[in-house]
Amino acid sequence: MQRISDEQRRIRIGRRHLLATEARASSPVAVADALVALHATDAATVFLSTCARLTEPGIDAVEHCLYEDVSLVRMLSMRNTLFVVSDEMAPRVEAANARAVAAKERRNLLKHLRDDGNGLDEHWLDEAERSALAFLEDSGPVSGSELAAGVAALRTKITLFPGKKQEAVQGVATRVIRVLAAEGRIRRDRPRGSWTSSQFRWALARPRPVEETAPAQAELALHWLRAYGPGTEGDLKWWTGWGAREVRTALAAVGAVEVRLDDGAAAWVAPGDTEPEPAPAPWAALLPALDPSGMGWADRGFHLPAEHRAALFDRSGNIGPTVWWNGRIVGGWAQRANGELAWRLLTDPGKEASSAIEAELSRLTAWVGGARITPRFRTPLERELTA
């Protein structure tokens, strides 16, 4: 069985994740497809992850893809997490993950309506949704509060967890909107505020082709292998949120090839993807919190020393802003209140690395401009750098 070394895995990150200077892309869609999906829980991450990989980074290009031609779409999908994927990839992600997530969201909302005890049921919800969609068709993109103001049913309040310690009265608008978005009937449009804001307006979404679940899961697994392979079953299970049986079925369906890692563990690559690759020119990168290159595997030991994990992750396993050198995470960075970008190395990669990191810092500073970036999930090192 062929072995793929940790060094080869780091070389693959540089090329396949478009981080080596020679591998950078010309369009945000190319970035999203190279990484399969961009984490979007934090609105700023989408822009920071994309621009780190563009030959000419800029906010306008990303906004155009998200809000003008909608060639990038936000989807609640893997691990019940918000991602950005290309419009071409969206039907596969929907069938492989998002459809099941949406069904769960609908079940949860219907349970809350029934538990409220005021006769609200699926018929009431259907009518509320039709009214919301009709309003959006007439109005164009609006905020959630504007949508609730225009649709009487969305101003309904229900009691959550009645009779329990966590009992609370809450409006249904946010929950109904979440279900409609999860089902791909509405989409997040341009936010109120800058590109770092998550206060999105809502708009009608374009219908997508309907695909079957098993073939879509196989196709998604193949894309993941091409971007992140070699990866273990545990890595793919964690990244997708699938069960072990779904992972094994998908790997078998695409003819994934088993290889060995440096630690002896079994891992998988796409068919025909076992040959070593030449190293790119030395490269540095400043990647944001939740960037795919830091969140692509359950086991990140090949690019992140275990002793640095506590400084760079929060307690829920979310990675903060990181500094990379030739496929390794060597430190972290943050933006201070005055706009200054600060960074700290956790290991010494040498003078060449420090110079390259400084150049990336200047590149990032130039396109970020006056924007202020505070990760949604704060990590120890990021907090220290901004104290």
N, C-alpha and C positions, 0 to 999 in steps of 0.2 A: 504494500500500500504506500502510495507516494506521501512524502512529508512536505508540508508548506511551513516554512519558518516564520517566526515572529517578524523578522526583518522583511520578508516578502509581504507579510500582511501590512506592514507600515508603508512599504512602497506602493501597494495597491491603494491605500488611502490617499496618498498624494495624487495619484493619477485618476482614480475612479471617482473620488470625491471632489475633483477639480480644484485642489488646493495648491498643487505645484504650479508655479507661474506659467509654465508651458502648457498646462492642462486647462487653464481657465476658460470659461464659456462666454459666448456672446449674447446669450438671452436668459432671462429668468426661467423660462420653461425648460430649457436645457439643463439648468441647475436642478430643478425639481425632479426631472426625470432621472438624472444621474443618481440622485439620492433616494429615489422612489417617492419620498414624501418629506415635507418640511414641517417640523413641529410648529404649531401655531397657537398654543395656549397663551403665549406671550406675543402680542402683536409685533413687537419690535424684532423678535427672533427671525421672523420670515424675511425681513429686509436685511438684517445683519448677516444671516446665513447665506442669503442669495448674493449680496454684494461682495462678500468675502471671496466669492468664486467667479465673479464677472471680470472680464478684461477692462470694462469701463463701468465701475460701480455708480449707481445713481438711484435715487428714490423714484423718479418719474417712470423709469422703465418697469419697475416692480408694480407700481400703482396702475400703470396701463394694463398689465396682464391681469391684475386682480379685479379691476373695476371698469375697464373700458371694453376690451375684447373678451374678457373673462376666460382667458386661456389658462388661468390658474384659479382653482376653486378651493374653498375651505370646506372640510368634511369632518364630522364627528365619526371617528373610525377606529383604528387600531387602539386597543386598550382603553376604549371609550374616551379617547383623547382627540383634541382638535388638531388636524393636519391640513396642510396645503398640498394639493396634488395637481398635476396637469389635467386639463379637460379630457385629454385622450386616456389618461390613466383612471380617471374618476369612475367610469362604469365598472372596472375591475375591482377597485377598492370598495365600491358600494356593494357589489355582490359578495365579495370575500369577507367583509367586516361590517361596513356601515349599515347594511340592511338589518343585521341581527341587533346592532346597537339601537337602531331606530325602533325596532319592535319592542325592545325592553323599555325604552323611554315612553312609548305609548302605553304599555301595560302599567308602568308605574303611575303615569298621570291618571289613567282610568281608575286605578285603585284609590288614589287620593280623592277623586271625585265621588266615588261610591262611599268611601269612609266619611265624607263630609256630611252625609245623611240628608241632603236637601234635594234629592231627586235628580242630580246631575249624572248623566250617563253617556254612553257612546253616541247616542242620537244628539244630545246637547252638544257634545264635542264636535261632531261632524258639522253641525250648523255653525258653530263658532268658527271653525276652520274655513268653511266656505265664505263666511262673511269677511274674515281676515284677508283671504286671497282676493276676493272681489274688491276690497278697499285698496289693496296694493296695486291691482291692475289699473285702477283709476288714478291713484295718487303718485305712483312711482316710488322710489326709495324714501322711506321714512324711518325715524327712530322707533324703538319699542314703545316709548311713552306716547308718541304721536299715533302709532297704530292702535294702542289701547284707547286713546281718546276718540278715535274714529269708529271703533267697533264696540258697541255696548257690552256684548258678551265677555269681552276681554277685561272688563272692569269688575267682573264677578270676583268675589272673595270666598275662599274656602278655609275650613279649619283643618290644618294638618296634624296628624297624630292625635286625634281627639281623645281626651282622657288620660293621656300620658304626660310624663314630665316635660317632654319637648313640645307640647301642644303650642301651636302658633296659628294666627290668622294671616293669610297671604293671598294676594291677587293671583289670578291664573294666567295673566298675560305672558309672563316670562316662561312659564312651563309650556303653554300652547305654542309659543314661538319656537321654543327649543325642539319640540316634536316636529313641527313643520320643517325646520332647518335640518334636523337629523334625517328626515325622509326625503330631503332634496327637493322640496316643493318651494322653499324660499332660500335665499342666500344672503350672506353678510356682504353688504355694499360698503362704500366709502364711509369711514368713521366720522363722528363729530369730533373734530380736533385733528391733530397731526397723525403721521404714520405710526406713531408709538401708541396711539389710543386704541382701546378695545370697545369703545362705545359705538358699535356699528349701527348704520342704518340697515334696513331690511328691504329686499326687493324680490320679485318673482324670479324663480330659477328656470333655466332652460331644461326641458325634459331630457333624460339620458337614456341611451339604449339599455335594455334589461338583459343582464347576463346571468347564467346559472352559477350557483355557488361553487361547486367543486372545480370546474375549469378555471374560474376566476381566482380561486385560492392557489391553484397550481401556477397560474401565470404570475400572481403576486410573489409567490415563493421564488420563482425563477428570477424576477427582477431583483429581489432582495439578495439572492445569491450572487448575481452579477455585480451588485454594488458593495456587498458586505462580506461575501464569501472569501475565505472559508469561515463558516460559522457552524456552531453546534446545533443540535436539535433544541437544546435549552435556549440558545440565543434567538432562534426563529420563533419559538414558542413565546418567549418574553416579548419580542418586538411586535408580533401580530396579536397576541392575546388569545391565540387559538389553544385548543386542547392538544395533548400529545398525539392522539389519533389523527387529528386534522393535519398536524405538522408532518407526520410520517406519510400520510396519504399524498399530500402535496409534493413532498420530496420524491416519492416513488413515481408520481405522475410525470414529473419533468426529467426523470432519469438522472437525478443528482448523483454526483460521484463522491464516494467516501475517501477522505484523506486523513492524515495524522498531523496534529499540531506539535509544537516543540515540547509541550508537557505530556505528550502521549495520548491526549484526548482525541476521540473521533470527531471529525467535522465534515462539512459538505461544501462542495463547489458546484457550479453549473457545469453541464457537460462540455468537455473540451477546454476546461479552464484550469488545468493543473500545471501548466508550464510557468517557469519563473519569468519575471518581468525585469527589465533594466531599471535601475534607479533613476528618477528624474534629477534635475539640478537641485541642489539644496534649497529648501523652502521653509518659510515661516508663515504662520497664520494666527490671527486673533479671532476666535470663534465665540459666538454668544452663548448665553444660557440656553440649554435644551437643544443645542445644535446636533444634527443627525450624526456627525462624526463622533460625538461623545456619547450618543444615546443609541447607537446602532446594535449593540450587543449587551447581553446580560453580564458576560465576563469580559472586562476591559483590560485585563492584566497585560496584554501584549502592547498596549500603548499608554498605560497609566500605572505607575508604580503604586503598590498598595498603600505605602506610607503617606501618599499625597491625597488619597481619596477623601479623608475627613475634611480637608480644607476646601475641597472643590465641589462637594455634594451637600445638599440639605438632607434632613432626616428621612425624607420620603424618596430619596434616590434620584433627585433632579440635579443635573450637573449645572454649575454656574459658568460664567465666562472663562474661557481657557486660552492659554498661549501654547502654540504648537511649534515644534521644530522637527522636521523630517519624520513626521508620523508619530511622534511622541508628545504627550502633554507634559510641558516643562514648567508651567506656571499658570497664573491667572491675571485678569485685568478687570478694571471697573472704571466707571465715569464718576468723578466727584461732582459736588453740587455746583461748582463754578465752571463745569464743562470739561475740565482737564481729564485726560485719560491717563490712568496710572496702572502700572503692571508690576508684578513681582515674580521672580523665578523661584521655583521650589527645588530645582537642581541646576547645576551650572553646565550649560551646553557649549560654552566657549564663546570667543569674541565674534566669530563669524555669525553665530546665531543671534547674539545680542544686536549686532548691526542690522541683520535682516528683520528682527522683531521691531526695532525702532522704525525701520522703513514702513512696515505694515501699520504701525501706530500712526505714522504721518498720513498714510493712505486712508485709514479709517477716519481720522480726524477731519480730513478734507471733505469727505462726502457727508458725514454726519452733521457737520455745520453746528448750528445752535441748538439742535435737539438734545433733550435730556433723556437718558436711558437708565431706568432702574428695573432690574429683573423682578418678575413677579415672585420668584422663589429665591430668597436670599441665602447665600452660602457664607460660611465663615470667612474665607479669604476676601470675598467681595465686600463684606461688611467692614473688614479691617481696612481695606484700601480706601473706603469712603468715609471712615470715621474722622 
